[in-house]
């Protein structure tokens, strides 16, 4: 398997992981609670790349660093972000 194929497969595996989807949905929920109906406006107002932010809300291409940046924008801790999330088993 080539490196590109491995990378593409691991990206697809992450998207299929219900835990990743749960995190993505929570990020979208925080944006909506902040009064933004559009991911583009939220990204623009917070100096985030619009395409990258859209991907994050879809459960693609999120890094710990980017998650921390988003949580800083919302002034929310990791503990608060993850509290109340269902503990799902590993796929």
C-alpha atoms as a printed R data frame, in Angstrom:
   type eleno elety resid chain resno       x      y      z
1  ATOM     1    CA   UNK     A     1   0.000  0.000  0.000
2  ATOM     2    CA   UNK     A     2   1.387  3.432 -0.957
3  ATOM     3    CA   UNK     A     3   1.728  6.287  1.560
4  ATOM     4    CA   UNK     A     4  -1.114  8.264 -0.093
5  ATOM     5    CA   UNK     A     5  -3.396  5.239  0.138
6  ATOM     6    CA   UNK     A     6  -2.519  4.722  3.800
7  ATOM     7    CA   UNK     A     7  -3.175  8.387  4.591
8  ATOM     8    CA   UNK     A     8  -6.479  8.347  2.698
9  ATOM     9    CA   UNK     A     9  -7.587  5.150  4.470
10 ATOM    10    CA   UNK     A    10  -6.709  6.457  7.935
11 ATOM    11    CA   UNK     A    11  -8.630  9.668  7.172
12 ATOM    12    CA   UNK     A    12 -11.662  7.610  6.143
13 ATOM    13    CA   UNK     A    13 -11.313  5.458  9.275
14 ATOM    14    CA   UNK     A    14 -11.330  8.596 11.436
15 ATOM    15    CA   UNK     A    15 -14.464  9.901  9.707
16 ATOM    16    CA   UNK     A    16 -16.191  6.559 10.275
17 ATOM    17    CA   UNK     A    17 -15.267  6.605 13.976
18 ATOM    18    CA   UNK     A    18 -18.374  7.681 15.934
19 ATOM    19    CA   UNK     A    19 -16.150  9.434 18.483
20 ATOM    20    CA   UNK     A    20 -14.762 11.728 15.790
21 ATOM    21    CA   UNK     A    21 -18.286 12.502 14.586
22 ATOM    22    CA   UNK     A    22 -19.323 13.265 18.169
23 ATOM    23    CA   UNK     A    23 -16.435 15.740 18.541
24 ATOM    24    CA   UNK     A    24 -17.254 17.362 15.186
25 ATOM    25    CA   UNK     A    25 -20.916 17.728 16.153
26 ATOM    26    CA   UNK     A    26 -19.959 19.311 19.474
27 ATOM    27    CA   UNK     A    27 -17.742 21.850 17.680
28 ATOM    28    CA   UNK     A    28 -20.634 22.707 15.351
29 ATOM    29    CA   UNK     A    29 -22.988 22.987 18.335
30 ATOM    30    CA   UNK     A    30 -20.623 25.458 20.038
31 ATOM    31    CA   UNK     A    31 -20.542 27.595 16.889
32 ATOM    32    CA   UNK     A    32 -24.329 27.671 16.680
33 ATOM    33    CA   UNK     A    33 -24.625 28.500 20.401
34 ATOM    34    CA   UNK     A    34 -22.325 31.447 19.763
35 ATOM    35    CA   UNK     A    35 -24.895 32.741 17.263
36 ATOM    36    CA   UNK     A    36 -23.252 31.728 13.994
37 ATOM    37    CA   UNK     A    37 -25.463 29.958 11.482
38 ATOM    38    CA   UNK     A    38 -22.597 29.814  8.983
39 ATOM    39    CA   UNK     A    39 -19.288 28.043  9.481
40 ATOM    40    CA   UNK     A    40 -17.775 30.524  7.026
41 ATOM    41    CA   UNK     A    41 -18.688 33.577  9.117
42 ATOM    42    CA   UNK     A    42 -17.425 31.925 12.290
43 ATOM    43    CA   UNK     A    43 -14.124 30.996 10.649
44 ATOM    44    CA   UNK     A    44 -13.722 34.454  9.115
45 ATOM    45    CA   UNK     A    45 -14.466 36.279 12.389
46 ATOM    46    CA   UNK     A    46 -11.996 34.082 14.280
47 ATOM    47    CA   UNK     A    47  -9.143 34.064 11.759
48 ATOM    48    CA   UNK     A    48  -9.545 30.388 10.897
49 ATOM    49    CA   UNK     A    49  -9.211 28.899  7.444
50 ATOM    50    CA   UNK     A    50 -12.797 28.481  6.197
51 ATOM    51    CA   UNK     A    51 -12.196 25.228  4.318
52 ATOM    52    CA   UNK     A    52 -10.249 23.718  7.194
53 ATOM    53    CA   UNK     A    53 -12.968 24.701  9.666
54 ATOM    54    CA   UNK     A    54 -15.663 23.201  7.426
55 ATOM    55    CA   UNK     A    55 -13.684 19.951  7.327
56 ATOM    56    CA   UNK     A    56 -13.395 19.951 11.108
57 ATOM    57    CA   UNK     A    57 -17.169 20.236 11.470
58 ATOM    58    CA   UNK     A    58 -17.469 17.278  9.088
59 ATOM    59    CA   UNK     A    59 -15.069 15.196 11.188
60 ATOM    60    CA   UNK     A    60 -12.120 15.485  8.831
61 ATOM    61    CA   UNK     A    61  -8.584 16.673  9.440
62 ATOM    62    CA   UNK     A    62  -8.775 17.831 13.055
63 ATOM    63    CA   UNK     A    63  -5.616 18.069 15.097
64 ATOM    64    CA   UNK     A    64  -5.230 18.529 18.829
65 ATOM    65    CA   UNK     A    65  -3.719 21.966 18.214
66 ATOM    66    CA   UNK     A    66  -6.699 23.051 16.118
67 ATOM    67    CA   UNK     A    67  -9.134 21.678 18.696
68 ATOM    68    CA   UNK     A    68  -7.367 23.687 21.406
69 ATOM    69    CA   UNK     A    69  -7.545 26.828 19.245
70 ATOM    70    CA   UNK     A    70 -11.295 26.353 18.780
71 ATOM    71    CA   UNK     A    71 -11.797 25.729 22.497
72 ATOM    72    CA   UNK     A    72  -9.827 28.906 23.273
73 ATOM    73    CA   UNK     A    73 -12.139 30.865 20.960
74 ATOM    74    CA   UNK     A    74 -15.121 29.512 22.882
75 ATOM    75    CA   UNK     A    75 -13.330 29.961 26.223
76 ATOM    76    CA   UNK     A    76 -14.028 26.364 27.155
77 ATOM    77    CA   UNK     A    77 -11.704 23.821 28.763
78 ATOM    78    CA   UNK     A    78 -11.002 20.348 27.454
79 ATOM    79    CA   UNK     A    79 -12.785 18.942 30.486
80 ATOM    80    CA   UNK     A    80 -15.902 21.013 29.838
81 ATOM    81    CA   UNK     A    81 -15.817 20.182 26.128
82 ATOM    82    CA   UNK     A    82 -15.707 16.438 26.694
83 ATOM    83    CA   UNK     A    83 -18.062 16.318 29.682
84 ATOM    84    CA   UNK     A    84 -21.466 14.961 28.823
85 ATOM    85    CA   UNK     A    85 -20.242 13.188 25.717
86 ATOM    86    CA   UNK     A    86 -21.231  9.583 25.448
87 ATOM    87    CA   UNK     A    87 -18.411  7.207 26.101
88 ATOM    88    CA   UNK     A    88 -18.409  5.151 22.979
89 ATOM    89    CA   UNK     A    89 -16.423  1.951 22.625
90 ATOM    90    CA   UNK     A    90 -13.502  1.890 20.247
91 ATOM    91    CA   UNK     A    91 -14.625  0.784 16.793
